[in-house]
């Protein structure tokens, strides 16, 4: 038999005690472990009981670390599992901690995904597909992801996509075809499905005025011409200029008219 010969509060951590067995330091334990096993001086215990105390205290340490981790912000089961695994706790012990945290609502995926939805909707211009990807990365169950993605789409302001598109139009001075392509690509990158984007494209006045297009084309023409005139001249120069501008979304007729107007080529 083993005997507890001393229990003393640790100097650096008043929440933990030093446990001495047969006059020798055995381990540190927290107050919950002390109370759970009703430990006291001169109590005799078996080796198996001592192992129980050690296992329980390790569980308490893992649980305390998990609760502190969860206290900073909401986390998912996956995040807590990874955090404790990185701390080198065993899988059985982690499962036990997770079960406690879930039963006491420290981990609550429905609450978590509701907050995630609200945060993305209110503080970003990201779309439903982005929301879905983040939720899946955090280990949220598939049925919850689909349920709240539908809520995300229903709660999106009607002007959300048009407003983003208008900002893109203000920043990107491009010919109509290229501008529409840029808007679609940018919105898709931000997490909006093409079907959702397409619902709003017809409501947008993407077509700039003829003066705007001519000004944009003239600026692009000058850049392209200055680039290629160092390498080519005559017909080759004209061909490379036209090809470069077609790639930017201008029609051949628009380009040719501007080449004639600028005096670069004859009619």
N, C-alpha and C positions, 0 to 999 in steps of 0.2 A: 504493500500500500504506500501511497504517496501522501504527504501532509503539506497543507498550505501553512507556511510558517510566517508569511508576511504579506500584507497588501498595503501599498502606499500610492498616493496620488503623484503623478509625474510632475516634475517642476516646470517643464516647458509646455505641457498640455494638461490642463486641469480636468479635461473630460476623460482622460485615460489613467489607468492604474498599472503599477508594476506588480506582477504576481511572482512570489517566491515559493519554490517547492523545496522542502528539506534544506532550508537556509540558503538556497541558491536561486539567483534570478532565472525565471523560466521564460516569461514573455510579458508583453504589454497587452492590456485588454481595455475595452471601453466600458463605460458605466452600464450600458444595456446588457453586455455580457455578464458583468458582475451581478446584476439584478436577476437576469434570466436563470442563472445557475445557483443563485442564492449562496454565493461564495463568502467565506469568512475564515478568519484565522483559526488554525488547528483542525480545519475540516480535512478528513481523509478521503482521498479519491483514488480511483483505479487509473491505470494507463489509458484504458479506453475512454474513460470520462475526460481525462486530460486532452485526449485527441478531439473529443467532441467540443471541448471549450475552444481549442485552437481553430477548429473548422468554423465554429459559430462566429468567433471573433473576426476571422478572415471575411466571412460573409458580411458582417457588420461594417468592416472597412470598405468593402466593395460597394455596399449599399449607400454608405455615407458619401463616397466619392461620386456615385451616380446621382444622388440627390443634389449635391452641390453643382454638378455638371448641368443638371436639369433646371437649377434655380436661375441660371443666367438667361436662358431662353427656352422655348418649347423645342423638344427633340423627339425624334421617332425611335422606335425600337431598334432599327438598324443602326442609328447613330450611337445609341447608348451601348449596344453590343460591341461596336467597333471601338468605342472609347475604352471599355473595360478589357477588351482583348488586347489593346495596345498597352494596357497596364499589366498584362500577363496573368490575368485571372483565368481559371479553368472554365470550360463551357458549362459544366453542371452548376457551378456557382453563379455564373452569369445568368443562366436560365432562371435561377431562384430569385435573383435581384430583379430581373425583368418582370417576373410574375408579380412580385410585390409592387413594383412601380405601376404596372398596369391596373392591378386591383385597387390601388389607391389613387388612380387617375393622374399620377405624375407623368405617365405616358398615355396619351389619348390621341389616337390618329385622326379621329373625326374632328376634334377640336383643332389639331395641328393643321389639317388640310383646309379647314374653314379659314384659319388665320392666314395661311399661305395664299389662298384665293383673294382675300381682302387686301393683303399687302401688295400683290402684283397688280390688282385692279386699280388701287388707289395711288400707288407710288411709282408705277412704271408705265411704259406704253407697250409692254409685251402682251402677246396673245395667248389663246387657249392651248395651243400646241406647246408653247414654252412652259406654261403652267403644268401641263401633263408630264413633260419631260422631267421637270424638277421634282414633282411628286413621286414619280417612279424611282428617280435616283435616291430619294430619301427612304425608299422601301415601303411606301404606302400601298395597301392592298389594291388590286386591280379594280374591284367593284367600286371602291371609294373614289378612285381616280376618275373613273367614267362618270360617276354620279356628280362629282363636284366640277368636272369639266363642263358638263351640261349647265350647271348653275352659273359657272363663269361666263359662258356664252350668253345666257339669259340676262345676266346682270350687267353685261357690257353696255356702256352708253351707246346709243345709236350713232352718235357722231364720232366715236372713238377712231374707227378706221379712216373716215374722211379727214379728220383733223391731222392724223399722222401723214396721210397722203399729201395734204396741202403744205405741210412743213417741208416734205421732200421736194415738192414742186418749187417752193421758194428757194431752196438751196441748189437744186440741180437745174441748170440752164441747158436743156437738151432739146433736140427735135422731138415732135410728138410721139413717134413710134418708140424711140429709145427711152423717152421719159416714162411712158406707160410701162415698159419693161423694167425700168429701174424701180418704179413704185411697187410693182408686183414682187420683184425679187427682195426688196428691202422689207416689205411686210411679211413675206414668207420667212425671212431670216429672223424676224422678231416674233414668230410663232403664230402666224395667221394662215389658215388653210386657203388654198386658191379659191375654193368654192365660196368661202366667206368674203374674200377680197372682191371676187367678181360681182357679188351682190351690190357693191358700192361703187365700182368703177364707172358704171353708166351714169351715176349721179354727179360725177366729178367733171369739171370743165378742164380737162387735161390739155385741150388744144390751145396753145398760146396764140396770140395775134400774129398776123402775117409780118408785122414790123418786128416783133420779138424773134420770130424764126429767122428772118433775114439778118438781124443783128448777131444772133448766135452763130448762124452759118458763116457770116463774114469773119467773125473772130476765129472760128475753127479753120476756115480756109487760109487765113493768114498764117496760123501756126503750122498747118500741114505743108503749105507752100514753102515757107521758110526752112522747114526741115528737109524737104526733098530736093530743093533747088541746089543744094550743096553737092548732090550726087548725080542728079539727072537734069536733062534739058529737053526741050521740044516735046515730041509725042510721048516719050517715056515719062517725062515729068508730069504731063497732063494725066496719063494713065494712073500713076501712083497717087496723085492728089485725089482723083475721082474715087479710086478704090478705098482710100483711107476715109473719105467722107461718107461713102456708102456704108461702111462698117459702123460709122457713128449714127446711122439712121436717116440720112438724107436721101431723097430720091435723085435719080440721075438728072431729071429735068431741072430740079432746083439747083443742083450743083453746076450744071452746064450754063444755066442762065447767069449765075453769079460769076462764073469764070469769064464769060463774055463781058459782063458788066464791069468787072474789075480790070479788063484789058489784058488778062493773062493769056487768053486765047482769042482768036478771031471767030466771028460768027460763021 
